[in-house]
Amino acid sequence: MSSGEQKKASLWQQPMQVWAVAFASVVAFMGIGLVDPILPAIADQLHATPAESELLFTSYLVITGLMMLFTSFISSRIGAKRTLLIGLSFILVFAFLCAISGSVDMVIGFRAGWGLGNALFISTALATIVGAAAGGSANAIMLYEAALGLGLAVGPLVGGLLGEMTWRAPFFGVAVLMAVAIIAISVLLKTPADAERPAPVRLTAAFRALGNPALGLLAVAAVFYNISFFVLLAYSPFPLEFSALGIGFTFFGWGLGLAITSIWGAPLLLRFVKRTTAIAIVLPLIAIDLVVAGLLVHSKPTLVTCIVVGGLLYGFMNTILTETVMDATDVPRSIASSSYSGVRFLGGAAAPPIAAILAESWGDTAPYVFGAVAALIAAVIVFSGRRLLARADGAHESAVTEAEAVLLGDAD
């Protein structure tokens, strides 16, 4: 078997436990975009303003971000499998409670509980996949980001299809899928009998990790990056003015593009440039895409095109940023993942209500300009601190070799 074939096999022929966690990750990430198609319906039927509806994102992301700072502490004490199952159980329960809610305040509150489960699951899932996947950390991260992209693509589609019946149906759908994911993790994720128990992580480990200059730099950049990300994702359903199904299909295209460039686009780009250079290239392109979306926001074909193009660009960034975080320091991966992801989600939490408030005051163009400025700030932060990221760029050569082998394997 050629080296390309070996790498290809290591990417796609993974242990069943990896696929179980990847499937659960798809379902977990569905929760982010699931509410996109039903935001207008929730605003209308529960008599909420757009800003109040956007709090469905904010409550979810705030709790997700805050709790991610403690997930490495929790998982090191009760184990990865229990942490994953507890997280999925929280999502199941709170998705069901969202479905039977009678007011927008109740949905906002239960989405916060959903975020708690998401935090326990997401950062633990990344560390689990990296630890169990065949073919090295780069392949594991590509699989994780593919699951993220697929979940973000399928979430709006499911939300749109079920949302045509009632805004409650997508929440019931997630509860059912979570039950399937819980069974899959319970049956397929095995802990070897001779496996060493992980060393307990201190409660403050994630906060201390942010004191690392490289990780701190990337976390701050991620705050602004995620602002741009959630401006496009969370605010766009309102100016689109489509049906739930129309919004669902639009963001299905967005998420599909994100998944494609996460798996194939990022490795291809990294064959030619270093990670920090790639970040400095893609973030300004995201800013341009958002400016075009804002200036031509009332042209539906243009806005849809900008949303899908944005998905392609965010796919590059998600994989490249995650790989950079994992290779930039000697901080244990589970702690680095918790620290970076926690701060990243907190940045995203601020974007939806700010976007809605800006739109109310300055029109539909303003949120996209806000997102574009945030993307440019993230680019400046990474570019100005690129010397701190020399370790991640130093690991670039092995990533290039691995990416080339994957691409050659796909061509065989």
C-alpha angles and dihedrals in degrees: 000000000000121000088248090055091048092053091046090052091048091054099049105019098070131158114273091248089061091053090047092055091042091053091049088049091055090053092045093051090048086072092067097059098025094093094049097090094042099047093096091046092049090048091050101041097038093041095240131150119240089255091053091048090051088059086076084075095039099052090046095048097042093055091041091052097044095046093047087068088066103036095093088054091051098043093048088060104040099026133251097273095053091045091052093048094047090049093050091047091054090051092050094050097045094043087056091047090051089054093056097040120127101201140034090245090059092050090049091051095047091047086060089057088048088054090056090057091044092054093052091049107039104054092038090050092055093051090045094051092046090050097046105032123104120236104039137285096298092060091044092052091048089054092048093048089046088055088049092050094045091048092049089049098046094041096067091040092053089043090052096045096046093035089065086071099041137325088246095062097075090056091051088048093055091049090056093047090048090055088055091048092051090053091048093051092044093052104033107034104084126185111211113241091232095045114131115243108245116251111260113261119223118248090241095045095109092049092047090049090058086063088070103102096225096045092043091051092051092046092054091047089049091056091062093037091055091048089061090043095054095041088064095039102040105032102039097077090071101056090038090065091193128144117268089263092049092051090046093054092045093055092040085064089047093052094042089055089049091053094048096052091041090060105031109008100057096049090047092052091047090058087073108030140030120259095254090049091050090052091049089052101044100043094060088048088055089051091052091049091052093048091052090048090051097046093047097032094132093056102088097198090050093047092049090049092050091049092053093043088049089055090054092050094045089052090061091048098046094056096039094047093047092049090048092052092049094050102034097081143018090244110129110267096240091053094043090050093050094047097046096040093047095055091040093057092046088058090052091050092064096051105070100055092039089052091051093048092048090050092051091052104034107016135256094304095064099071092054093049088050090052092047092053090049091052091051091049089053090051092050091049093052095042094047091048098041092120088065088056096054090114091058091047088047089059087052095092093061090045090052091051091049094046091050091051092051092049092046089049091052089052094053 
